[in-house]
Amino acid sequence: MNITITQVPDINRNIDQAKEELGSRIIENISPLLDEFYVSKLNESRELTEELKSLRKKVIGKKDQLQERILELDRKKKVRKILEKVSKLTSVGLAYDTSFKNEVIVLLKVLDSLPNNKLDFHLKDITQMINKRFS
């Protein structure tokens, strides 16, 4: 039989006290490794949190840009519809009336600066004129 020499002391006193000493030695040897691991994971978690915050800010910025573009696109669609309707009115011959002609000229000059509700109003108005003419 071979006797292996270890650094674990032989127990020749109280077993509970020996367990406590053995546990404290294990903790002394392992705790630096766990502390390093914990700190590295904590730093990684902080970096990921910061990256997530920056990505959220970018997404919110892109979302705002897209919403602005959608509003601009809707506005341009309304302007296009108004211009198509005015073109239809001129091709039919309704735009040759002097009072209507002056209104259309003023409308075309200020079309880009009108708010959306005014665009809607003029689009409805011109559509009603066309409908009256063809009904």
Contact map, one row per residue, 1 for C-alpha under 8 A:
111000000000000000000000000000000000000000000000000000000000000000000000000000000000000000000000000000000000000000000000000000000000000
111100000000000000000000000000000000000000000000000000000000000000000000000000000000000000000000000000000000000000000000000000000000000
111110000000000000000000000000000000000000000000000000000000000000000000000000000000000000000000000000000000000000000000000000000000000
011111000000000000000000000000000000000000000000000000000000000000000000000000000000000000000000000000000000000000000000000000000000000
001111100000000000000000000000000000000000000000000000000000000000000000000000000000000000000000000000000000000000000000000000000000000
000111111000000000000000000000000000000000000000000000000000000000000000000000000000000000000000000000000000000000000000000000000000000
000011111000000000000000000000000000000000000000000000000000000000000000000000000000000000000000000000000000000000000000000000000000000
000001111100000000000100000000000000000000000000000000000000000000000000000000000000000000000000000000000000000000000000000000000000000
000001111110000000000000000000000000000000000000000000000000000000000000000000000000000000000000000000000000000000000000000000000000000
000000011111000000000000000000000000000000000000000000000000000000000000000000000000000000000000000000000000000000000000000000000000000
000000001111111001000000000000000000000000000000000000000000000000000000000000000000000000000000000000000000000000000000000000000000000
000000000111110000000000000000000000000000000000000000000000000000000000000000000000000000000000000000000000000000000000000000000000000
000000000011111011000000000000000000000000000000000000000000000000000000000000000000000000000000000000000000000000000000000000000000000
000000000011111111000000000000000000000000000000000000000000000000000000000000000000000000000000000000000000000000000000000000000000000
000000000010111111100000000000000000000000000000000000000000000000000000000000000000000000000000000000000000000000000000000000000000000
000000000000011111110000000000000000000000000000000000000000000000000000000000000000000000000000000000000000000000000000000000000000000
000000000000111111111000000000000000000000000000000000000000000000000000000000000000000000000000000000000000000000000000000000000000000
000000000010111111111100000000000000000000000000000000000000000000000000000000000000000000000000000000000000000000000000000000000000000
000000000000001111111110000000000000000000000000000000000000000000000000000000000000000000000000000000000000000000000000000000000000000
000000000000000111111111000000000000000000000000000000000000000000000000000000000000000000000000000000000000000000000000000000000000000
000000000000000011111111100000000000000000000000000000000000000000000000000000000000000000000000000000000000000000000000000000000000000
000000010000000001111111110000000000000000000000000000000000000000000000000000000000000000000000000000000000000000000000000000000000000
000000000000000000111111111000000000000000000000000000000000000000000000000000000000000000000000000000000000000000000000000000000000000
000000000000000000011111111100000000000000000000000000000000000000000000000000000000000000000000000000000000000000000000000000000000000
000000000000000000001111111110000000000000000000000000000000000000000000000000000000000000000000000000000000000000000000000000000000000
000000000000000000000111111111000000000000000000000000000000000000000000000000000000000000000000000000000000000000000000000000000000000
000000000000000000000011111111100000000000000000000000000000000000000000000000000000000000000000000000000000000000000000000000000000000
000000000000000000000001111111110000000000000000000000000000000000000000000000000000000000000000000000000000000000000000000000000000000
000000000000000000000000111111111000000000000000000000000000000000000000000000000000000000000000000000000000000000000000000000000000000
000000000000000000000000011111111100000000000000000000000000000000000000000000000000000000000000000000000000000000000000000000000000000
000000000000000000000000001111111110000000000000000000000000000000000000000000000000000000000000000000000000000000000000000000000000000
000000000000000000000000000111111111000000000000000000000000000000000000000000000000000000000000000000000000000000000000000000000000000
000000000000000000000000000011111111100000000000000000000000000000000000000000000000000000000000000000000000000000000000000000000000000
000000000000000000000000000001111111110000000000000000000000000000000000000000000000000000000000000000000000000000000000000000000000000
000000000000000000000000000000111111111000000000000000000000000000000000000000000000000000000000000000000000000000000000000000000000000
000000000000000000000000000000011111111100000000000000000000000000000000000000000000000000000000000000000000000000000000000000000000000
000000000000000000000000000000001111111110000000000000000000000000000000000000000000000000000000000000000000000000000000000000000000000
000000000000000000000000000000000111111111000000000000000000000000000000000000000000000000000000000000000000000000000000000000000000000
000000000000000000000000000000000011111111100000000000000000000000000000000000000000000000000000000000000000000000000000000000000000000
000000000000000000000000000000000001111111110000000000000000000000000000000000000000000000000000000000000000000000000000000000000000000
000000000000000000000000000000000000111111111000000000000000000000000000000000000000000000000000000000000000000000000000000000000000000
000000000000000000000000000000000000011111111100000000000000000000000000000000000000000000000000000000000000000000000000000000000000000
000000000000000000000000000000000000001111111110000000000000000000000000000000000000000000000000000000000000000000000000000000000000000
000000000000000000000000000000000000000111111111000000000000000000000000000000000000000000000000000000000000000000000000000000000000000
000000000000000000000000000000000000000011111111100000000000000000000000000000000000000000000000000000000000000000000000000000000000000
000000000000000000000000000000000000000001111111110000000000000000000000000000000000000000000000000000000000000000000000000000000000000
000000000000000000000000000000000000000000111111111000000000000000000000000000000000000000000000000000000000000000000000000000000000000
000000000000000000000000000000000000000000011111111100000000000000000000000000000000000000000000000000000000000000000000000000000000000
000000000000000000000000000000000000000000001111111110000000000000000000000000000000000000000000000000000000000000000000000000000000000
000000000000000000000000000000000000000000000111111111000000000000000000000000000000000000000000000000000000000000000000000000000000000
000000000000000000000000000000000000000000000011111111100000000000000000000000000000000000000000000000000000000000000000000000000000000
000000000000000000000000000000000000000000000001111111110000000000000000000000000000000000000000000000000000000000000000000000000000000
000000000000000000000000000000000000000000000000111111111000000000000000000000000000000000000000000000000000000000000000000000000000000
000000000000000000000000000000000000000000000000011111111100000000000000000000000000000000000000000000000000000000000000000000000000000
000000000000000000000000000000000000000000000000001111111110000000000000000000000000000000000000000000000000000000000000000000000000000
000000000000000000000000000000000000000000000000000111111111000000000000000000000000000000000000000000000000000000000000000000000000000
000000000000000000000000000000000000000000000000000011111111100000000000000000000000000000000000000000000000000000000000000000000000000
000000000000000000000000000000000000000000000000000001111111110000000000000000000000000000000000000000000000000000000000000000000000000
000000000000000000000000000000000000000000000000000000111111111000000000000000000000000000000000000000000000000000000000000000000000000
000000000000000000000000000000000000000000000000000000011111111100000000000000000000000000000000000000000000000000000000000000000000000
000000000000000000000000000000000000000000000000000000001111111110000000000000000000000000000000000000000000000000000000000000000000000
000000000000000000000000000000000000000000000000000000000111111111000000000000000000000000000000000000000000000000000000000000000000000
000000000000000000000000000000000000000000000000000000000011111111100000000000000000000000000000000000000000000000000000000000000000000
000000000000000000000000000000000000000000000000000000000001111111110000000000000000000000000000000000000000000000000000000000000000000
000000000000000000000000000000000000000000000000000000000000111111111000000000000000000000000000000000000000000000000000000000000000000
000000000000000000000000000000000000000000000000000000000000011111111100000000000000000000000000000000000000000000000000000000000000000
000000000000000000000000000000000000000000000000000000000000001111111110000000000000000000000000000000000000000000000000000000000000000
000000000000000000000000000000000000000000000000000000000000000111111111000000000000000000000000000000000000000000000000000000000000000
000000000000000000000000000000000000000000000000000000000000000011111111100000000000000000000000000000000000000000000000000000000000000
000000000000000000000000000000000000000000000000000000000000000001111111110000000000000000000000000000000000000000000000000000000000000
000000000000000000000000000000000000000000000000000000000000000000111111111000000000000000000000000000000000000000000000000000000000000
000000000000000000000000000000000000000000000000000000000000000000011111111100000000000000000000000000000000000000000000000000000000000
000000000000000000000000000000000000000000000000000000000000000000001111111110000000000000000000000000000000000000000000000000000000000
000000000000000000000000000000000000000000000000000000000000000000000111111111000000000000000000000000000000000000000000000000000000000
000000000000000000000000000000000000000000000000000000000000000000000011111111100000000000000000000000000000000000010000000000000000000
000000000000000000000000000000000000000000000000000000000000000000000001111111110000000000000000000000000000000000000000000000000000000
000000000000000000000000000000000000000000000000000000000000000000000000111111111000000000000000000000000000000000000000000000000000000
000000000000000000000000000000000000000000000000000000000000000000000000011111111100000000000000000000000000000000000011001000000000000
000000000000000000000000000000000000000000000000000000000000000000000000001111111110000000000000000000000000001100000010000000000000000
000000000000000000000000000000000000000000000000000000000000000000000000000111111111000000000000000000000000000000000000000000000000000
000000000000000000000000000000000000000000000000000000000000000000000000000011111111100000000000000000000000000000000000001000000000000
000000000000000000000000000000000000000000000000000000000000000000000000000001111111110000000000000000000000000000000000011001000000000
000000000000000000000000000000000000000000000000000000000000000000000000000000111111111000000000000000000000000000000000000000000000000
000000000000000000000000000000000000000000000000000000000000000000000000000000011111111100000000000000000000000000000000000000000000000
000000000000000000000000000000000000000000000000000000000000000000000000000000001111111110000000000000000000000000000000000001100100000
000000000000000000000000000000000000000000000000000000000000000000000000000000000111111111000010000000010000000000000000000001000000000
000000000000000000000000000000000000000000000000000000000000000000000000000000000011111111100000000000000000000000000000000000000000000
000000000000000000000000000000000000000000000000000000000000000000000000000000000001111111110000000000000000000000000000000000000000000
000000000000000000000000000000000000000000000000000000000000000000000000000000000000111111111110000000000000000000000000000000000100000
000000000000000000000000000000000000000000000000000000000000000000000000000000000000011111111111000000000000000000000000000000000000000
000000000000000000000000000000000000000000000000000000000000000000000000000000000000001111111100000000000000000000000000000000000000000
000000000000000000000000000000000000000000000000000000000000000000000000000000000000000111111110000000000000000000000000000000000000000
000000000000000000000000000000000000000000000000000000000000000000000000000000000000000011111111000000000000000000000000000000000000000
000000000000000000000000000000000000000000000000000000000000000000000000000000000000000011111111100100000000000000000000000000000000000
000000000000000000000000000000000000000000000000000000000000000000000000000000000000010011011111110110010000000000000000000000000000000
000000000000000000000000000000000000000000000000000000000000000000000000000000000000000001001111110110000000000000000000000000000000000
000000000000000000000000000000000000000000000000000000000000000000000000000000000000000000000111111110000000000000000000000000000000000
000000000000000000000000000000000000000000000000000000000000000000000000000000000000000000000011111111000000000000000000000000000000000
000000000000000000000000000000000000000000000000000000000000000000000000000000000000000000000000111111100000000000000000000000000000000
000000000000000000000000000000000000000000000000000000000000000000000000000000000000000000000111111111110000000000000000000000000000000
000000000000000000000000000000000000000000000000000000000000000000000000000000000000000000000011111111111000000000000000000000000000000
000000000000000000000000000000000000000000000000000000000000000000000000000000000000000000000000011111111100000000000000000000000000000
000000000000000000000000000000000000000000000000000000000000000000000000000000000000000000000000001111111110000000000000000000000000000
000000000000000000000000000000000000000000000000000000000000000000000000000000000000010000000010000111111111000000000000000000000000000
000000000000000000000000000000000000000000000000000000000000000000000000000000000000000000000000000011111111100000000000000000000000000
000000000000000000000000000000000000000000000000000000000000000000000000000000000000000000000000000001111111110000000000000000000000000
000000000000000000000000000000000000000000000000000000000000000000000000000000000000000000000000000000111111111000000000000000000000000
000000000000000000000000000000000000000000000000000000000000000000000000000000000000000000000000000000011111111000000000000000000000000
000000000000000000000000000000000000000000000000000000000000000000000000000000000000000000000000000000001111111100000000000000000000000
000000000000000000000000000000000000000000000000000000000000000000000000000000000000000000000000000000000111111111000000000000000000000
000000000000000000000000000000000000000000000000000000000000000000000000000000100000000000000000000000000011111111000010000000000000000
000000000000000000000000000000000000000000000000000000000000000000000000000000100000000000000000000000000000111111000000000000000000000
000000000000000000000000000000000000000000000000000000000000000000000000000000000000000000000000000000000000011111100000000000000000000
000000000000000000000000000000000000000000000000000000000000000000000000000000000000000000000000000000000000011111110110000000000000000
000000000000000000000000000000000000000000000000000000000000000000000000000000000000000000000000000000000000000011111110000000000000000
000000000000000000000000000000000000000000000000000000000000000000000000001000000000000000000000000000000000000001111111000000000000000
000000000000000000000000000000000000000000000000000000000000000000000000000000000000000000000000000000000000000000111111100000000000000
000000000000000000000000000000000000000000000000000000000000000000000000000000000000000000000000000000000000000001111111110000000000000
000000000000000000000000000000000000000000000000000000000000000000000000000001100000000000000000000000000000001001111111111000000000000
000000000000000000000000000000000000000000000000000000000000000000000000000001000000000000000000000000000000000000011111111100000000000
000000000000000000000000000000000000000000000000000000000000000000000000000000000000000000000000000000000000000000001111111110000000000
000000000000000000000000000000000000000000000000000000000000000000000000000000000100000000000000000000000000000000000111111111000000000
000000000000000000000000000000000000000000000000000000000000000000000000000001001100000000000000000000000000000000000011111111100000000
000000000000000000000000000000000000000000000000000000000000000000000000000000000000000000000000000000000000000000000001111111110000000
000000000000000000000000000000000000000000000000000000000000000000000000000000000000000000000000000000000000000000000000111111111000000
000000000000000000000000000000000000000000000000000000000000000000000000000000000100110000000000000000000000000000000000011111111100000
000000000000000000000000000000000000000000000000000000000000000000000000000000000000100000000000000000000000000000000000001111111110000
000000000000000000000000000000000000000000000000000000000000000000000000000000000000000000000000000000000000000000000000000111111111000
000000000000000000000000000000000000000000000000000000000000000000000000000000000000000000000000000000000000000000000000000011111111100
000000000000000000000000000000000000000000000000000000000000000000000000000000000000100010000000000000000000000000000000000001111111110
000000000000000000000000000000000000000000000000000000000000000000000000000000000000000000000000000000000000000000000000000000111111111
000000000000000000000000000000000000000000000000000000000000000000000000000000000000000000000000000000000000000000000000000000011111111
000000000000000000000000000000000000000000000000000000000000000000000000000000000000000000000000000000000000000000000000000000001111111
000000000000000000000000000000000000000000000000000000000000000000000000000000000000000000000000000000000000000000000000000000000111111
000000000000000000000000000000000000000000000000000000000000000000000000000000000000000000000000000000000000000000000000000000000011111
